[in-house]
């Protein structure tokens, strides 16, 4: 195994043992005990993702606001709010790892308009 692969294994273990990931797994376990709530969370996340990836001519902020309003009452439930906050914390942890890598590595990126 190469040095980079060894370090990647260590980084993976660090993420798995992080406070953010540990909390996420704890809350995720609680959500899995409530299948209807879990389905609604996944529906919200899926629709949010699709909106943000949409290439349609629409007012993205207006559509996201509409989605937020539709799920506002549901998102006020403490367990749902806790789950989404824990998930976001893990996503930010991973984003920070990616950004740090990309900032430190001298690598030409080519961005093509799609």
mmCIF file of the C-alpha atoms, coordinates in Angstrom:
data_MODEL
# 
_entry.id   MODEL 
# 
loop_
_atom_site.group_PDB 
_atom_site.id 
_atom_site.type_symbol 
_atom_site.label_atom_id 
_atom_site.label_alt_id 
_atom_site.label_comp_id 
_atom_site.label_asym_id 
_atom_site.label_entity_id 
_atom_site.label_seq_id 
_atom_site.pdbx_PDB_ins_code 
_atom_site.Cartn_x 
_atom_site.Cartn_y 
_atom_site.Cartn_z 
_atom_site.occupancy 
_atom_site.B_iso_or_equiv 
_atom_site.pdbx_formal_charge 
_atom_site.auth_seq_id 
_atom_site.auth_comp_id 
_atom_site.auth_asym_id 
_atom_site.auth_atom_id 
_atom_site.pdbx_PDB_model_num 
ATOM 1   C CA . UNK A 1 1   ? 0.000   0.000  0.000   1.00 0.00 ? 1   UNK A CA 1 
ATOM 2   C CA . UNK A 1 2   ? 1.311   3.464  -0.872  1.00 0.00 ? 2   UNK A CA 1 
ATOM 3   C CA . UNK A 1 3   ? 1.952   6.286  1.553   1.00 0.00 ? 3   UNK A CA 1 
ATOM 4   C CA . UNK A 1 4   ? -1.069  8.218  0.200   1.00 0.00 ? 4   UNK A CA 1 
ATOM 5   C CA . UNK A 1 5   ? -3.329  5.177  0.622   1.00 0.00 ? 5   UNK A CA 1 
ATOM 6   C CA . UNK A 1 6   ? -2.086  4.772  4.202   1.00 0.00 ? 6   UNK A CA 1 
ATOM 7   C CA . UNK A 1 7   ? -2.817  8.434  4.920   1.00 0.00 ? 7   UNK A CA 1 
ATOM 8   C CA . UNK A 1 8   ? -6.236  8.142  3.280   1.00 0.00 ? 8   UNK A CA 1 
ATOM 9   C CA . UNK A 1 9   ? -7.024  5.219  5.551   1.00 0.00 ? 9   UNK A CA 1 
ATOM 10  C CA . UNK A 1 10  ? -5.999  7.353  8.554   1.00 0.00 ? 10  UNK A CA 1 
ATOM 11  C CA . UNK A 1 11  ? -8.082  10.292 7.339   1.00 0.00 ? 11  UNK A CA 1 
ATOM 12  C CA . UNK A 1 12  ? -11.078 8.001  6.877   1.00 0.00 ? 12  UNK A CA 1 
ATOM 13  C CA . UNK A 1 13  ? -10.676 6.721  10.430  1.00 0.00 ? 13  UNK A CA 1 
ATOM 14  C CA . UNK A 1 14  ? -10.394 10.308 11.683  1.00 0.00 ? 14  UNK A CA 1 
ATOM 15  C CA . UNK A 1 15  ? -13.674 11.218 9.964   1.00 0.00 ? 15  UNK A CA 1 
ATOM 16  C CA . UNK A 1 16  ? -15.394 8.069  11.245  1.00 0.00 ? 16  UNK A CA 1 
ATOM 17  C CA . UNK A 1 17  ? -14.273 8.889  14.786  1.00 0.00 ? 17  UNK A CA 1 
ATOM 18  C CA . UNK A 1 18  ? -15.032 12.614 14.555  1.00 0.00 ? 18  UNK A CA 1 
ATOM 19  C CA . UNK A 1 19  ? -17.600 14.236 16.793  1.00 0.00 ? 19  UNK A CA 1 
ATOM 20  C CA . UNK A 1 20  ? -19.588 15.285 13.716  1.00 0.00 ? 20  UNK A CA 1 
ATOM 21  C CA . UNK A 1 21  ? -19.821 11.803 12.239  1.00 0.00 ? 21  UNK A CA 1 
ATOM 22  C CA . UNK A 1 22  ? -20.475 10.128 15.594  1.00 0.00 ? 22  UNK A CA 1 
ATOM 23  C CA . UNK A 1 23  ? -23.356 12.514 16.307  1.00 0.00 ? 23  UNK A CA 1 
ATOM 24  C CA . UNK A 1 24  ? -24.731 12.036 12.789  1.00 0.00 ? 24  UNK A CA 1 
ATOM 25  C CA . UNK A 1 25  ? -24.754 8.243  13.197  1.00 0.00 ? 25  UNK A CA 1 
ATOM 26  C CA . UNK A 1 26  ? -26.478 8.526  16.573  1.00 0.00 ? 26  UNK A CA 1 
ATOM 27  C CA . UNK A 1 27  ? -29.267 10.753 15.204  1.00 0.00 ? 27  UNK A CA 1 
ATOM 28  C CA . UNK A 1 28  ? -29.495 8.677  12.013  1.00 0.00 ? 28  UNK A CA 1 
ATOM 29  C CA . UNK A 1 29  ? -30.176 5.604  14.148  1.00 0.00 ? 29  UNK A CA 1 
ATOM 30  C CA . UNK A 1 30  ? -33.055 7.407  15.854  1.00 0.00 ? 30  UNK A CA 1 
ATOM 31  C CA . UNK A 1 31  ? -34.510 8.530  12.514  1.00 0.00 ? 31  UNK A CA 1 
ATOM 32  C CA . UNK A 1 32  ? -34.359 4.967  11.144  1.00 0.00 ? 32  UNK A CA 1 
ATOM 33  C CA . UNK A 1 33  ? -36.718 3.951  13.974  1.00 0.00 ? 33  UNK A CA 1 
ATOM 34  C CA . UNK A 1 34  ? -39.337 6.262  12.431  1.00 0.00 ? 34  UNK A CA 1 
ATOM 35  C CA . UNK A 1 35  ? -39.650 5.170  8.765   1.00 0.00 ? 35  UNK A CA 1 
ATOM 36  C CA . UNK A 1 36  ? -42.251 7.787  7.805   1.00 0.00 ? 36  UNK A CA 1 
ATOM 37  C CA . UNK A 1 37  ? -40.065 10.580 9.122   1.00 0.00 ? 37  UNK A CA 1 
ATOM 38  C CA . UNK A 1 38  ? -37.066 9.078  7.347   1.00 0.00 ? 38  UNK A CA 1 
ATOM 39  C CA . UNK A 1 39  ? -38.992 8.936  4.038   1.00 0.00 ? 39  UNK A CA 1 
ATOM 40  C CA . UNK A 1 40  ? -40.062 12.572 4.402   1.00 0.00 ? 40  UNK A CA 1 
ATOM 41  C CA . UNK A 1 41  ? -36.492 13.683 5.158   1.00 0.00 ? 41  UNK A CA 1 
ATOM 42  C CA . UNK A 1 42  ? -35.203 11.837 2.089   1.00 0.00 ? 42  UNK A CA 1 
ATOM 43  C CA . UNK A 1 43  ? -37.986 13.348 -0.027  1.00 0.00 ? 43  UNK A CA 1 
ATOM 44  C CA . UNK A 1 44  ? -37.050 16.851 1.171   1.00 0.00 ? 44  UNK A CA 1 
ATOM 45  C CA . UNK A 1 45  ? -33.350 16.250 0.518   1.00 0.00 ? 45  UNK A CA 1 
ATOM 46  C CA . UNK A 1 46  ? -33.998 14.725 -2.922  1.00 0.00 ? 46  UNK A CA 1 
ATOM 47  C CA . UNK A 1 47  ? -36.211 17.625 -4.020  1.00 0.00 ? 47  UNK A CA 1 
ATOM 48  C CA . UNK A 1 48  ? -33.717 20.170 -2.683  1.00 0.00 ? 48  UNK A CA 1 
ATOM 49  C CA . UNK A 1 49  ? -30.885 18.453 -4.554  1.00 0.00 ? 49  UNK A CA 1 
ATOM 50  C CA . UNK A 1 50  ? -32.857 18.303 -7.801  1.00 0.00 ? 50  UNK A CA 1 
ATOM 51  C CA . UNK A 1 51  ? -33.775 21.975 -7.537  1.00 0.00 ? 51  UNK A CA 1 
ATOM 52  C CA . UNK A 1 52  ? -30.159 22.988 -7.060  1.00 0.00 ? 52  UNK A CA 1 
ATOM 53  C CA . UNK A 1 53  ? -29.021 20.825 -9.979  1.00 0.00 ? 53  UNK A CA 1 
ATOM 54  C CA . UNK A 1 54  ? -31.841 21.949 -12.278 1.00 0.00 ? 54  UNK A CA 1 
ATOM 55  C CA . UNK A 1 55  ? -30.963 23.670 -15.512 1.00 0.00 ? 55  UNK A CA 1 
ATOM 56  C CA . UNK A 1 56  ? -34.508 24.939 -16.033 1.00 0.00 ? 56  UNK A CA 1 
ATOM 57  C CA . UNK A 1 57  ? -35.082 28.660 -16.301 1.00 0.00 ? 57  UNK A CA 1 
ATOM 58  C CA . UNK A 1 58  ? -36.562 29.351 -12.916 1.00 0.00 ? 58  UNK A CA 1 
ATOM 59  C CA . UNK A 1 59  ? -35.948 31.570 -9.946  1.00 0.00 ? 59  UNK A CA 1 
ATOM 60  C CA . UNK A 1 60  ? -33.904 29.162 -7.827  1.00 0.00 ? 60  UNK A CA 1 
ATOM 61  C CA . UNK A 1 61  ? -34.286 31.224 -4.662  1.00 0.00 ? 61  UNK A CA 1 
ATOM 62  C CA . UNK A 1 62  ? -38.046 31.360 -5.110  1.00 0.00 ? 62  UNK A CA 1 
ATOM 63  C CA . UNK A 1 63  ? -38.269 27.600 -5.677  1.00 0.00 ? 63  UNK A CA 1 
ATOM 64  C CA . UNK A 1 64  ? -36.078 26.809 -2.674  1.00 0.00 ? 64  UNK A CA 1 
ATOM 65  C CA . UNK A 1 65  ? -38.137 29.201 -0.565  1.00 0.00 ? 65  UNK A CA 1 
ATOM 66  C CA . UNK A 1 66  ? -41.289 27.399 -1.718  1.00 0.00 ? 66  UNK A CA 1 
ATOM 67  C CA . UNK A 1 67  ? -39.760 24.047 -0.753  1.00 0.00 ? 67  UNK A CA 1 
ATOM 68  C CA . UNK A 1 68  ? -38.684 25.417 2.635   1.00 0.00 ? 68  UNK A CA 1 
ATOM 69  C CA . UNK A 1 69  ? -42.208 26.690 3.274   1.00 0.00 ? 69  UNK A CA 1 
ATOM 70  C CA . UNK A 1 70  ? -43.725 23.359 2.270   1.00 0.00 ? 70  UNK A CA 1 
ATOM 71  C CA . UNK A 1 71  ? -41.526 21.494 4.774   1.00 0.00 ? 71  UNK A CA 1 
ATOM 72  C CA . UNK A 1 72  ? -41.318 24.231 7.455   1.00 0.00 ? 72  UNK A CA 1 
ATOM 73  C CA . UNK A 1 73  ? -43.591 22.541 9.968   1.00 0.00 ? 73  UNK A CA 1 
ATOM 74  C CA . UNK A 1 74  ? -41.868 19.182 9.474   1.00 0.00 ? 74  UNK A CA 1 
ATOM 75  C CA . UNK A 1 75  ? -38.412 20.747 9.887   1.00 0.00 ? 75  UNK A CA 1 
ATOM 76  C CA . UNK A 1 76  ? -39.482 22.243 13.229  1.00 0.00 ? 76  UNK A CA 1 
ATOM 77  C CA . UNK A 1 77  ? -39.656 18.773 14.731  1.00 0.00 ? 77  UNK A CA 1 
ATOM 78  C CA . UNK A 1 78  ? -36.620 18.531 17.056  1.00 0.00 ? 78  UNK A CA 1 
ATOM 79  C CA . UNK A 1 79  ? -35.395 15.144 15.797  1.00 0.00 ? 79  UNK A CA 1 
ATOM 80  C CA . UNK A 1 80  ? -35.690 16.210 12.146  1.00 0.00 ? 80  UNK A CA 1 
ATOM 81  C CA . UNK A 1 81  ? -33.886 19.480 12.820  1.00 0.00 ? 81  UNK A CA 1 
ATOM 82  C CA . UNK A 1 82  ? -31.180 17.644 14.754  1.00 0.00 ? 82  UNK A CA 1 
ATOM 83  C CA . UNK A 1 83  ? -30.726 15.111 11.942  1.00 0.00 ? 83  UNK A CA 1 
ATOM 84  C CA . UNK A 1 84  ? -30.443 17.752 9.217   1.00 0.00 ? 84  UNK A CA 1 
ATOM 85  C CA . UNK A 1 85  ? -27.988 19.791 11.330  1.00 0.00 ? 85  UNK A CA 1 
ATOM 86  C CA . UNK A 1 86  ? -25.848 16.701 12.002  1.00 0.00 ? 86  UNK A CA 1 
ATOM 87  C CA . UNK A 1 87  ? -25.885 15.763 8.330   1.00 0.00 ? 87  UNK A CA 1 
ATOM 88  C CA . UNK A 1 88  ? -24.853 19.299 7.376   1.00 0.00 ? 88  UNK A CA 1 
ATOM 89  C CA . UNK A 1 89  ? -21.974 19.194 9.874   1.00 0.00 ? 89  UNK A CA 1 
ATOM 90  C CA . UNK A 1 90  ? -20.615 16.004 8.251   1.00 0.00 ? 90  UNK A CA 1 
ATOM 91  C CA . UNK A 1 91  ? -21.017 17.520 4.774   1.00 0.00 ? 91  UNK A CA 1 
ATOM 92  C CA . UNK A 1 92  ? -19.105 20.625 5.854   1.00 0.00 ? 92  UNK A CA 1 
ATOM 93  C CA . UNK A 1 93  ? -16.355 18.468 7.364   1.00 0.00 ? 93  UNK A CA 1 
ATOM 94  C CA . UNK A 1 94  ? -15.944 16.627 4.062   1.00 0.00 ? 94  UNK A CA 1 
ATOM 95  C CA . UNK A 1 95  ? -16.156 19.873 2.057   1.00 0.00 ? 95  UNK A CA 1 
ATOM 96  C CA . UNK A 1 96  ? -13.417 21.352 4.240   1.00 0.00 ? 96  UNK A CA 1 
ATOM 97  C CA . UNK A 1 97  ? -11.202 18.336 3.569   1.00 0.00 ? 97  UNK A CA 1 
ATOM 98  C CA . UNK A 1 98  ? -11.800 18.687 -0.183  1.00 0.00 ? 98  UNK A CA 1 
ATOM 99  C CA . UNK A 1 99  ? -11.208 22.447 -0.193  1.00 0.00 ? 99  UNK A CA 1 
ATOM 100 C CA . UNK A 1 100 ? -8.014  22.096 1.838   1.00 0.00 ? 100 UNK A CA 1 
ATOM 101 C CA . UNK A 1 101 ? -6.691  19.487 -0.577  1.00 0.00 ? 101 UNK A CA 1 
ATOM 102 C CA . UNK A 1 102 ? -7.536  21.549 -3.643  1.00 0.00 ? 102 UNK A CA 1 
ATOM 103 C CA . UNK A 1 103 ? -6.024  24.714 -2.131  1.00 0.00 ? 103 UNK A CA 1 
ATOM 104 C CA . UNK A 1 104 ? -2.753  22.946 -1.376  1.00 0.00 ? 104 UNK A CA 1 
ATOM 105 C CA . UNK A 1 105 ? -2.321  20.934 -4.552  1.00 0.00 ? 105 UNK A CA 1 
ATOM 106 C CA . UNK A 1 106 ? -0.977  22.760 -7.602  1.00 0.00 ? 106 UNK A CA 1 
ATOM 107 C CA . UNK A 1 107 ? -3.261  21.285 -10.214 1.00 0.00 ? 107 UNK A CA 1 
ATOM 108 C CA . UNK A 1 108 ? -4.796  22.885 -13.300 1.00 0.00 ? 108 UNK A CA 1 
ATOM 109 C CA . UNK A 1 109 ? -8.560  22.572 -13.329 1.00 0.00 ? 109 UNK A CA 1 
ATOM 110 C CA . UNK A 1 110 ? -10.545 23.012 -16.486 1.00 0.00 ? 110 UNK A CA 1 
ATOM 111 C CA . UNK A 1 111 ? -14.074 24.264 -16.091 1.00 0.00 ? 111 UNK A CA 1 
ATOM 112 C CA . UNK A 1 112 ? -16.317 23.874 -19.087 1.00 0.00 ? 112 UNK A CA 1 
ATOM 113 C CA . UNK A 1 113 ? -19.632 25.645 -19.347 1.00 0.00 ? 113 UNK A CA 1 
ATOM 114 C CA . UNK A 1 114 ? -22.334 23.072 -19.547 1.00 0.00 ? 114 UNK A CA 1 
# 
